[in-house]
Amino acid sequence: MQFPPDIAPELAPYIGKLISFRRDLHTHPELKFEESRTSNQIAAWLQALGLQLDRGMGGTGIVATLRGTGPDADDPARAIALRADMDALPVQEANAFDYVSANPGRMHACGHDGHTAMLIGGATLLAKKPDFNGTVHFIFQPGEEGGAGAKVMMDDGLFDKFPVQAAFALHNWPALPAGHMGVRIGPIMASAIRFEIRIRGKGGHAAQPHTTIDPIPVACSIVGELQKLVSRGVDPLDSAVLTIGKIESGTVENIIPNEAFIYGTCRTLGQQTLDQLIAGIERISSHVAQAHLASAEVVIKPGYPTTVNTAHEAQFMARVMGQMVGADNAHDDVLPAMTSEDFGFMLEKVPGAYGFIGNAAGGKPGINLHNAAYDFNDDILGLGASFWDRMVREWFAQPR
């Protein structure tokens, strides 16, 4: 694919190494908070650049610091953070290329290997020419996939030790063609909570259902009623998703069990809608169970907040995207996604923006994230690395 001509000359000495680095991470995926090898590989590259490293936040996290050499670079108020996630998913890879996962049941199915390589590429470009007026903290974060690694790093003192004006992150996006980028003001990814509904009845023989309180049909009724919470309870112009992903009950076919369990997730773009759905889950579960002489307990498991981009930072990111890929390929009001992202925790603490970089090859939608046949598109590594380089230089070139 063709990128603007100012990218290739800057990256020519590094792009092959970045691709090899990314593919090495893909071959050796590590799950949340187990990213020891990944962390060591990242640290080795950054140390070779001469960056100052702080290791151990969140267990395997790294914060690499690069201080500019411009005339105002020593101003402690001039600092930003760029973040990449490092962890893989518990997925058995279905690909057959030569860098396929060597770790059974583990796979970089969300492109965190590519996010890491792009940020390392950006750090490399900036370190080779650090003539900007400020400080950059490169955050390599563990545990994004269900571990709330961003919050764990923050609880370990991330922004206390490394205060910043703003924080930015980038996610590859298979729905966008390679060479396109997107961002928006406001919510760009949904909040997500998990819930468990524990239904208690009275077990017995399958031939004598009248002597029991069968929790399985109660569970089925609850699942059916929960679907109406979104279709009939949420404004059609709002966005919400409620999904039941697992139902568990019983041991053999001729015994009515005592209990049944329902597991699901709930995603919204606003807290009010989320609160409304949680109240509905609790109300429906309790009342349907009571109607059948059973009982139901709802356990809400806190997840990730909505990822909300602040206006100035999102507009700034959109402007740099336009510089990189052209106005026609830079989308400043991209549709939000109902997936969730723990970068939302960081944006609750500091201003910032989270954007998308197109991952689809050939102009067609790519294989979805979290799919066993997914792979990060190495053709966009150069764009991602150069984008981070320009983001930093443009940010510190702004008037105070």
N, C-alpha and C positions, 0 to 999 in steps of 0.2 A: 504494500500500500504506500501511497505518497503522503508525506507529511511536509509542512512548511520547511523551506530549505535551510532555515537557520538552526534546525535541530541536529541534523546529521553531523555537521562538522564538529560540534561541541562534544558529541558522544562517541565519535568514531573510535577513540582509543579504549572505550569502556564497554560498549554495547555487547560485544561477544562475551566478556567476563560476566556481565549482568545476567545474560541469558543462561550461562552455565551455572551461575549462583542460584538463580531461580529454580532451575531444573534439579539442582542438587537438593534444595529444600523440598521440592515436590517428591523426590525419591525417598526422602527421610521425614515424613510427616510426623508431628507429635501433637498429642491432644492437649487440652487446656491445662495449664500449670505444669506440664511435663516438658516444656520446650527447651530443655537443657542444651541439646546439640544445636538446635536452631539459634539459641541465644549466643552460644559460643562462636558459631559461624559469623553471625552479625558483628559480634564484638571484635573478632579478628580483622574484619574488613575496616571497621571504623577506627580501630587502633592504628592501623596502617596509614590512615588519613591524618592521624595526629589529633583526633577529637578527644575531648575529656569525657570519660564514661562514668556513669553511676549505675551499678548493677544491683539487682536484688529486690527492687520494688515489685510487689506482686509475685515474688518468688523468682521468676525468670526474666522479669522486665528489665529493659535498658533505657536509660536516658543519656543520649549523646549530645554534648554541647559544643557549638561552634560560635566563636565570638568574631564578629566582623572587624575589619581594620579601618573602616571609614572614620571620619573626624568625630562623629557623634556616637560611635559604637559603644562607648563605655557608659552611656546613659542607662542605668538599671531599669528604667521604665520601658526601654525599647527591646522587647523580647517577645517572640512568638513560639508556638509549639506546632510541630507537624507530627502526625501520629500514623503508624501502621500497625496492624494486628498480625500475630505470628502463628496462631494455633490452627490445627487441622480439625477434621470432623471424624467421628466414628463411622466411616463409610468404607465398604469394600470396593476398591476401584475397578472399573470395567474397561479401562483403556489398555492398549497393547503397545504403546510406544516405548522407546528404550529408557525413558526416565520414569516409568510407572512406579507407583508406591512399592517400596520394599517391605513395608510394615503392614502385615495383614490386618484388615479391619480399620485401617486409618488412611485418610486421604485428604489432600488439599482440594476439597470440592467447592471452596468458596473464593479461591484466589488470593488467600492471605500470603502465599508464597510470592505472588506477583506484587501485592501491596508493599511487602517488605523490600523486594528488589527495586521497585520504583523509588522508594524513599532513600534507599542506599545510593541509588544513582543520583538523586537530587543532592544528597550530602556530599557525594564525590565532586560534583560540579561546583558546588558552593565552596568546598574546602580548597579546590584548586585555584579559586579566585575569590577570596573572602573580602572583597572591597565594598562591603555594604555597612550600613550604619545601625547595627544592632546585634542581638544574640538570637540564635536559633537553637531550640531544644528538640531533638529528634526522638520521639517516643516510640519505642518498639514494645508493644503491649501483649501480654499473654491473655489467655482465657476469654476471648471475645465470645466464643461459641458456648453460651450458656453459663459462663463462669463469672460474668460481670467484672472482667479483669480491669476495665477502666476504673471502676469504683474501688477495687482492691488497691490499685496503685494510688488512687487519691486518698484512700484511708491510710496508706503508708506515707503520706505527706507529699505527693507529687507536686501540687501547685503551691504548697507552702515552701518547699525547697527550691522550686523552679517557677516563680511567679511569671505570668505572661499576660500580654495585652489581649491575645487572641489565640485560638487553637483551630487547626484545620485537618481534615482527613479526606481521603479519596477512596471510593470503592469501584471496582470494575463492574460493568453493567452489561450483561448479555443482550438486553433488549435494545441497546444503542449500538449502532455500527462503530467499528473501530474508526478513529479519527473524529468522533463526536464527543462532546462533553456536556454535562448538565448540572444545574444547581437550582435552588429556589429559595426565596425568603420564607421563613416559617417552617412548619412541619415538613420534613422530607422523608422520615421513616416513623413507623408507628410505635407506640408503646406496646408492651406485651406482658401479660401475666399468665401464669399457669394455674389451673385449679383441679381439685380432686373432689368428687362427690362420693361419699361413703354411705351406701344404702344398707340398712339393717332390717331384715325380716325375720322369718322363722323357718328353718329348714325341715326337711322330712323326706318321705318316700315319694318318688315321682308318680307312683300309682295312687297316691292319696293327697292331691294338691289342696283339697278342701281343709286339711288339717294344718296347712302351712301358710305362711305369708311369703310368697315367692318374690324375691328381690329382683329377679331378672326382668319380668315384664314391667315392673316399676321403673327400672333403669331405662328400658326402651321408651316408656312413656315420657320420662324426663328428657331424654335426648330429643324426641320429637318436638316437645314444647320449647326447648331451648332454641331451636332454629327460628322460632317466631320473634325472639328478642331482637334480632337484627332486621328481619324482613318486615316486621310490623311495629317495631318499637324505636327504630332509629330513623332520623330524617334521611330521606333518599339522597339529599345533597351532602350528607355527612359520610364518613367512611368508617366501617367497623367489620371485623371478621371474628366469628366464633366458630371454633372447630373442635369436634370431639375426635381425638386421635386414638383412643384406646378404651375398651370396655373389658373388664376382667371379673369372672365369677365362676364358681363351681369347680368340681374335680372330675366327675364322671356324669354320663348322660342320664342315669337313673336316680340321681339324688338332687333334690332341690336344696340349694345352698342357703346358708344363713345371711350371706352378704353379697353385695355386688359393688363394683367400683367403676366410676367413670372418670376419665382423665381428658382434659382439654386445654385449649389456649384461647385467649381473647386479645384482640388487637384493635386499637383505636388511634386516631390522630389527636384526640383531645381528652383531657382528664374528666370532664363532665360526662362524656359518653361512656368512658370506662367505668366511672362510678355507677352510672345507670345500669350498665350490663352486669356488674358484680351484684348489685342489689337484686336484679332480675334472676340471676343464677340461684341466689340464696332463696328467693321467694318461691320460684317454681319448684326447686328441689324439695323444699320443706312441704309445700302444699300438696304436690302430687304424691309424695310418699305418705303423708297423713291420710289422703283419700283412699289409700289402699292398706291402711293400718300398719304401715311401715314407718321408719324414720330415716331422715337424711341429714348428714353433716357435710357442710361445704368447707373445704380448706383452700384458702387463697394463698398462692405462692408468689410473692413479689418478683417481678421480672425487670424489664428495662423501661425507662421513661421514653416518651416521644423525643425524637431527635429534631430539635427546633433550631434552625439557622437564624442568626441575628441579621438584621437588615444590612448594615454597613458591610459586614464581613461577606455575606452572600453576594452582594452587589460587586464587591471587590473581586471575589473569586470568579464571578461571571465575566467581568471585564478581562481578567487574565486569560480565561478560557477562550474568549473571543480573539485575543492576540495570538493564541497558540493554534487554534484550528479554524479561525475565520468566523465571522458573524453568523453565517448560515448553518454552521455545525456546532455552535455554542448555544445551548438552550438555557435561558435564564429563568424559566418558569416550568421546569421539568415536572412531570406528574410525581406526586409522592408515592412511596411504596409502603405496603402493609407489612413488609418485613421489619424486623427490629434490630437495633444496633446499640451497643453499650457506650458508643461515643456520646450518646444523649446525656450520660452522667457528666461528662466533661463540659458539655454545653449548658448544663445547669449551673456550673461554677464560673465559667469564663465565656465571653463572647466568642463566636466562631462560626464556621460553616463546614458542611459535609457535602461533598459532591460526587458525581458519577463520571467515570471515564468509560467510553464505549469499548466493549470487548468482542463484539460480533464480527467475524471475518466474512468477507465477500458481500457485505451489505445485507445479509440475512440475519434474523435473530439467532443468537447463539444458544448452545445447550444451557439450560437453567442452572443457577447456583444450587448447590447441595445435591446435584445429580451425579451418579457414579461414573458417567461418561464426560463430565465437565473437564475443561482444562483452561488455564489462563492463556491468553493470546500474547505471545512474546513480541508480536509486532508493535504492541502499544507501550512496551517498556521505555523506549526512547522518549515518547511523548510524555509519559508520566514523570520520568526523571527531569526532563526539561521544564515541565510545568512547575514542579516544586522549586526548581532553581529560579524561574522567573517570578513565582509568587513571592519568594523572599526578597528578591531585589526590588520588585515593585512596591512591596509593603513598606520597606524601609526608605523608599524614595518619596513616599507621601509626606506632605508637610505636617509637622506636629500640630 
